[in-house]
Amino acid sequence: MKDGGVNSFKIFPSAPLIKILNLKNILYMRQKIGLLIGGLCIISLASLAQSPLKVILDTDIDSDVDDVGAVAMLHTLADHQVIEILGMIVTSDDKHAPSCTDALNHYFGRPDIPIGVEKGIKLSEFSKYTKQISAEFEHNLASYDDAEDATGLYRRLLSMQPDSSVVIISIGHLTNIRKLMESKPDQHSELTGMELIQKKVKLWSCMGGTFPEGKEANFYRPDPESTRIAVKSWPGEVVFAGWEIGNSIITGADYLKKAISTKSPVWRAYQLYNNFAGRPSWDQASILYAISPSGDYWDVNNEGFVRVEEDGSNKWVDGKESNHGYLVEKMNPGEVAKVIDALMIGIYQPGFGE
């Protein structure tokens, strides 16, 4: 077993990773944001003296709403210079998914974040929220086709970054990850996709699989072959947040409903999806792991490797330490939920309570 995320990303040395607010703290925060925040966790994730972590998000923002919560978390972290959002890859055949992503980025003040999609696929409409978010909120992308090619965007972004500096966070199926891996030299780089990954990426944080074994949607639907190739051949470190991790972390319920503006696309997406009934935080777990190295949230088992079958089911094969790892529950999921809810609504307090 090993702890943590990206080893070079430092925590305040004298502060624990999160602080559970006592009554005095609760009253202070209520004065600040005008809301009752019982038991809210305030996060101390990294010193602002550190360079922001460079992140590329690969999302299937369509069928579930946890992708929206994940995007909101990234923008909160970017607001506080914890991360730099290099780009977003939309791995979805929902025709409104790219414009929905663009609308979220506009709302959070980053309309220039580039968005890439898989080109030449058959599109459909099935999401409970992407069409409405696209219709109700400002965005630049007029259609799916206006987004960049995902593989080209991956290669362009990676080629421009310092070596071993990028974290890829995937919270959907792995078609575009596989295409990056299989890509050839082009105008962006003379390196192959595998060479670019080895040179530029220091961590792949992947929401996928069930551990120690099972069958999970991101792995088996709709492209299990890409899962098999990506998982087996990834040349660097990858840590999987399995279905069982996020399933017990419930966010996006009444607290989110009361804490953010009704004019927010995050508020609207959760309303449209299930009217704030709460939802597991599968995707958000991969983001929280990627940016928090202390190991307070989860342990990581890397003694073995993930084997993916033809149907997309997976099994952890025990063995010697490898570049594969999966998250193992450590902190109470209810406490992790408070951290994620806070980040989703824009609360971040580095060093609070040192």
HELIX and SHEET records of a PDB file:
HELIX    1   1 LEU A   23  ILE A   33  1                                  11    
HELIX    2   2 ASP A   66  ASP A   79  1                                  14    
HELIX    3   3 ALA A   97  TYR A  107  1                                  11    
HELIX    4   4 THR A  130  GLU A  136  1                                   7    
HELIX    5   5 TYR A  144  ASP A  146  5                                   3    
HELIX    6   6 ALA A  150  SER A  159  1                                  10    
HELIX    7   7 THR A  175  MET A  181  1                                   7    
HELIX    8   8 GLY A  193  LYS A  200  1                                   8    
HELIX    9   9 ALA A  217  TYR A  220  1                                   4    
HELIX   10  10 PRO A  224  SER A  233  1                                  10    
HELIX   11  11 TRP A  243  ASN A  247  1                                   5    
HELIX   12  12 ASP A  254  ALA A  259  1                                   6    
HELIX   13  13 PRO A  265  ASN A  274  1                                  10    
HELIX   14  14 TRP A  282  ILE A  291  1                                  10    
HELIX   15  15 PRO A  333  ILE A  345  1                                  13    
SHEET    1   A 4 LYS A   2  ASP A   3  0                                        
SHEET    2   A 4 TRP A 298  VAL A 308 -1                                        
SHEET    3   A 4 ASN A 314  GLU A 329 -1                                        
SHEET    4   A 4 GLU A 213  GLY A 214 -1                                        
SHEET    1   B10 LYS A   2  ASP A   3  0                                        
SHEET    2   B10 TRP A 298  VAL A 308 -1                                        
SHEET    3   B10 ASN A 314  GLU A 329 -1                                        
SHEET    4   B10 VAL A 238  ALA A 241  1                                        
SHEET    5   B10 VAL A 201  MET A 207  1                                        
SHEET    6   B10 VAL A 166  ILE A 171  1                                        
SHEET    7   B10 LEU A  53  THR A  59  1                                        
SHEET    8   B10 ILE A  83  VAL A  90  1                                        
SHEET    9   B10 ILE A 115  VAL A 117  1                                        
SHEET   10   B10 GLU A 148  ASP A 149  1                                        
SHEET    1   C 2 ILE A  18  ILE A  20  0                                        
SHEET    2   C 2 CYS A  41  ILE A  43 -1                                        
SHEET    1   D 2 ILE A 250  THR A 251  0                                        
SHEET    2   D 2 ARG A 279  PRO A 280 -1                                        
END                                                                             
